[in-house]
Amino acid sequence: MDIRWFETLESTNNYCKLLDPNTVGEFTVICARRQTAGIGQQGNAWASEPYRNLTFSLILKPIFIAAEEQYRLTMATALAIAETLEHLFSALRSPFSVKIKWPNDIYVGDKKICGTLITSQISGSRLSQSICGIGLNVNQTEFPDWVPNPTSLSLLTGSEHNLDTLLETLLSNIETEYNHLKDNDSSLKSRYLSRLYRLGVEAEYIHEGQLLRATITDIDHYGHLQLITAAGAPLTCGMKEIQFVI
């Protein structure tokens, strides 16, 4: 594993895109103490106080994953992050349950503690390279007003955490889940669903510009969210097609 720290980068994901995919090694990790133009899902900005959080991107070469199954990488990454945080809370005797808000945000209660952004290149029918960008709120305790429902490890535990130590643990757990992927882990989806935020709970969403009450029931083979509306109609949504009301 090749971990490279930078004092300042605009975006760790964008930096990774500049590296030659033919020469950069798998599990190269680009970390920024200060990220000035972080990118979240759907092109949203990612706000992070300098030197207080983990903002990094991980380069993988998941050639064993078919393009149509690329959501398996999303599930594995999200699970590794969620389980890392829950183990930390358990060690600190903090009674917090960590959930995955579809498709891959990490929530504690109804608050977001981590976001991920995975972009992949495809060669033929398989993935050739994936860049996994991760932003984890660690020691930040104040956030801009425009950031929706944020929280951090420090806010939840009342103490500060060593960024380097936490990064090593997180990367180790991601590597473990990644190796399970190589072995075609049959428990991946069930473990992901066991942590899925709002699974089986009727709640409000925005769909096609309209307020909708529905219950999440599953995800399909492509990672699309499956729901049942309050009227009993099945609904399948891809990214950008449904918005959680929180």
PLY file of the C-alpha trace (Angstrom):
ply
format ascii 1.0
element vertex 246
property float x
property float y
property float z
element edge 245
property int vertex1
property int vertex2
end_header
0.00 0.00 0.00
1.42 3.34 -1.09
0.08 6.22 1.07
0.94 9.70 -0.18
0.12 12.71 2.00
-0.23 16.23 0.58
-0.65 19.41 2.55
-3.11 20.86 0.03
-4.96 19.50 -2.99
-8.03 20.79 -4.80
-9.50 17.28 -5.00
-7.88 13.93 -4.24
-10.12 12.26 -6.83
-9.10 14.71 -9.52
-5.44 14.25 -8.62
-5.81 10.49 -9.05
-7.28 11.01 -12.50
-4.04 12.72 -13.55
-1.93 9.68 -12.67
-1.01 7.26 -15.44
-3.27 4.21 -14.95
-0.61 2.01 -16.61
2.04 2.80 -14.01
0.19 3.71 -10.80
-0.03 0.78 -8.42
-3.17 -0.69 -6.92
-3.85 0.57 -3.41
-2.15 3.87 -4.06
-3.74 6.29 -1.57
-3.76 10.05 -2.10
-4.51 12.02 1.09
-4.90 15.76 1.61
-4.61 17.55 4.93
-6.46 20.41 3.25
-8.81 19.90 0.29
-9.97 23.10 -1.38
-12.47 21.79 -3.94
-13.68 18.41 -2.73
-16.35 16.69 -4.78
-19.32 14.75 -3.43
-22.02 12.69 -5.10
-23.86 14.18 -8.10
-21.29 16.99 -8.41
-22.01 18.46 -4.99
-19.20 20.19 -3.08
-17.64 18.45 -0.09
-16.85 20.84 2.78
-14.01 19.85 5.11
-12.13 21.91 7.69
-8.35 21.70 7.03
-6.34 19.30 9.19
-9.45 18.09 11.03
-10.82 15.32 8.82
-9.84 12.49 6.50
-10.08 13.34 2.80
-8.44 10.76 0.57
-8.80 8.69 -2.58
-7.84 5.08 -3.14
-6.90 3.60 -6.52
-8.06 0.03 -7.16
-7.79 -2.31 -10.17
-10.96 -4.44 -9.82
-10.62 -6.30 -13.12
-12.48 -9.22 -11.57
-15.71 -7.19 -11.37
-18.06 -7.14 -14.37
-19.14 -3.65 -15.41
-22.80 -4.46 -14.72
-21.88 -5.49 -11.16
-19.80 -2.45 -10.24
-22.17 -1.62 -7.39
-20.55 -4.53 -5.53
-17.49 -2.29 -5.05
-19.72 0.46 -3.65
-21.28 -1.98 -1.18
-17.92 -3.34 -0.04
-16.42 0.12 0.48
-19.44 1.40 2.40
-19.48 -1.71 4.61
-15.79 -1.34 5.46
-16.30 2.27 6.53
-19.46 1.54 8.53
-17.92 -1.39 10.34
-14.74 0.58 11.12
-16.79 3.31 12.76
-19.04 0.94 14.67
-16.05 -0.93 16.08
-14.57 2.40 17.16
-17.82 3.40 18.88
-17.99 0.02 20.58
-14.42 0.35 21.87
-15.31 3.76 23.31
-18.53 2.34 24.82
-20.57 4.74 22.67
-24.01 3.29 21.82
-24.18 4.36 18.18
-25.43 2.30 15.26
-23.89 3.07 11.87
-26.04 2.86 8.73
-25.46 3.16 4.99
-27.74 5.67 3.29
-28.22 4.55 -0.30
-26.17 4.54 -2.33
-23.08 4.96 -0.14
-23.25 7.73 2.45
-22.53 6.74 6.03
-25.00 7.87 8.67
-25.16 7.81 12.45
-28.79 8.30 13.37
-30.13 10.84 10.87
-26.80 12.61 10.44
-24.11 12.16 7.80
-20.60 11.40 8.97
-18.99 10.20 5.74
-19.45 10.45 2.00
-17.89 8.44 -0.80
-17.55 8.95 -4.53
-16.43 6.05 -6.73
-15.59 6.59 -10.39
-14.59 3.65 -12.57
-13.06 3.04 -15.97
-14.32 0.11 -18.01
-12.36 -2.07 -20.42
-14.52 -4.44 -22.43
-17.03 -5.91 -20.02
-15.01 -5.38 -16.83
-13.75 -2.61 -14.60
-10.14 -1.67 -15.24
-9.58 1.00 -12.58
-11.66 2.59 -9.84
-10.97 5.71 -7.81
-12.67 5.61 -4.42
-12.89 9.07 -2.87
-13.74 9.20 0.84
-14.46 12.16 3.09
-14.85 11.29 6.77
-15.75 13.93 9.37
-13.39 13.25 12.26
-12.47 16.21 14.49
-14.55 18.98 12.92
-17.24 20.32 15.26
-18.68 23.26 13.28
-20.00 23.09 9.72
-21.26 25.64 7.17
-25.02 26.22 7.26
-25.42 24.82 3.74
-24.05 21.39 4.70
-27.07 19.10 5.31
-27.33 17.26 8.66
-23.58 16.74 9.34
-21.91 15.09 12.31
-18.39 13.93 13.17
-16.56 11.46 15.37
-15.57 14.25 17.72
-19.15 15.51 18.07
-20.39 12.00 18.79
-17.65 10.84 21.16
-16.61 14.11 22.80
-12.93 13.52 22.01
-10.43 14.03 19.20
-9.04 11.19 17.11
-5.65 10.63 15.48
-6.12 10.93 11.72
-3.17 8.76 10.71
-4.14 5.90 13.01
-7.75 6.05 11.87
-6.69 6.06 8.22
-4.56 2.94 8.68
-7.45 1.08 10.32
-9.90 2.19 7.66
-7.63 1.19 4.77
-6.96 -2.19 6.36
-10.69 -2.87 6.61
-11.29 -1.70 3.03
-8.55 -4.05 1.85
-10.17 -6.93 3.75
-13.56 -6.27 2.13
-11.89 -5.90 -1.26
-10.26 -9.30 -0.87
-13.67 -10.76 0.03
-14.93 -9.31 -3.26
-12.21 -11.19 -5.12
-13.46 -14.36 -3.45
-17.02 -13.55 -4.62
-18.33 -13.08 -1.07
-21.92 -14.33 -1.09
-22.78 -12.44 2.11
-22.01 -9.00 0.68
-25.54 -7.97 -0.26
-27.17 -9.30 2.90
-24.60 -7.51 5.06
-25.15 -4.30 3.09
-28.92 -4.57 3.47
-28.57 -5.18 7.22
-27.03 -1.71 7.46
-29.22 0.04 4.90
-30.70 3.25 6.28
-34.53 3.17 6.37
-34.83 -0.40 5.11
-38.39 -1.52 5.85
-39.38 1.89 7.23
-42.03 4.03 5.55
-40.68 7.55 5.04
-40.89 10.60 2.79
-38.98 11.06 -0.48
-39.02 13.40 -3.45
-39.66 11.55 -6.73
-40.24 13.33 -10.02
-40.67 16.58 -8.13
-43.44 15.20 -5.92
-43.52 14.26 -2.25
-43.88 10.50 -1.91
-44.29 8.14 1.03
-42.61 4.80 0.42
-40.73 1.94 2.05
-37.31 0.70 0.94
-37.44 -3.05 0.35
-34.24 -4.00 -1.50
-31.62 -3.06 -4.09
-31.48 -4.79 -7.46
-28.59 -6.37 -9.36
-27.45 -2.97 -10.64
-27.64 -1.25 -7.25
-30.91 0.54 -7.98
-33.10 1.28 -4.97
-36.34 -0.69 -4.76
-39.33 0.63 -2.84
-43.04 0.09 -2.30
-45.13 3.26 -2.27
-47.79 3.87 0.38
-50.34 3.04 -2.32
-48.70 -0.39 -2.80
-46.99 0.27 -6.13
-43.43 -1.03 -6.72
-40.83 1.60 -7.58
-37.23 1.23 -8.79
-34.93 4.27 -8.76
-31.42 4.94 -9.96
-29.18 7.68 -8.66
-30.60 11.21 -9.09
-34.13 9.80 -9.47
-35.11 9.98 -5.80
-34.26 12.27 -2.92
-34.45 11.44 0.77
-36.41 13.87 2.95
-34.60 14.11 6.28
0 1
1 2
2 3
3 4
4 5
5 6
6 7
7 8
8 9
9 10
10 11
11 12
12 13
13 14
14 15
15 16
16 17
17 18
18 19
19 20
20 21
21 22
22 23
23 24
24 25
25 26
26 27
27 28
28 29
29 30
30 31
31 32
32 33
33 34
34 35
35 36
36 37
37 38
38 39
39 40
40 41
41 42
42 43
43 44
44 45
45 46
46 47
47 48
48 49
49 50
50 51
51 52
52 53
53 54
54 55
55 56
56 57
57 58
58 59
59 60
60 61
61 62
62 63
63 64
64 65
65 66
66 67
67 68
68 69
69 70
70 71
71 72
72 73
73 74
74 75
75 76
76 77
77 78
78 79
79 80
80 81
81 82
82 83
83 84
84 85
85 86
86 87
87 88
88 89
89 90
90 91
91 92
92 93
93 94
94 95
95 96
96 97
97 98
98 99
99 100
100 101
101 102
102 103
103 104
104 105
105 106
106 107
107 108
108 109
109 110
110 111
111 112
112 113
113 114
114 115
115 116
116 117
117 118
118 119
119 120
120 121
121 122
122 123
123 124
124 125
125 126
126 127
127 128
128 129
129 130
130 131
131 132
132 133
133 134
134 135
135 136
136 137
137 138
138 139
139 140
140 141
141 142
142 143
143 144
144 145
145 146
146 147
147 148
148 149
149 150
150 151
151 152
152 153
153 154
154 155
155 156
156 157
157 158
158 159
159 160
160 161
161 162
162 163
163 164
164 165
165 166
166 167
167 168
168 169
169 170
170 171
171 172
172 173
173 174
174 175
175 176
176 177
177 178
178 179
179 180
180 181
181 182
182 183
183 184
184 185
185 186
186 187
187 188
188 189
189 190
190 191
191 192
192 193
193 194
194 195
195 196
196 197
197 198
198 199
199 200
200 201
201 202
202 203
203 204
204 205
205 206
206 207
207 208
208 209
209 210
210 211
211 212
212 213
213 214
214 215
215 216
216 217
217 218
218 219
219 220
220 221
221 222
222 223
223 224
224 225
225 226
226 227
227 228
228 229
229 230
230 231
231 232
232 233
233 234
234 235
235 236
236 237
237 238
238 239
239 240
240 241
241 242
242 243
243 244
244 245
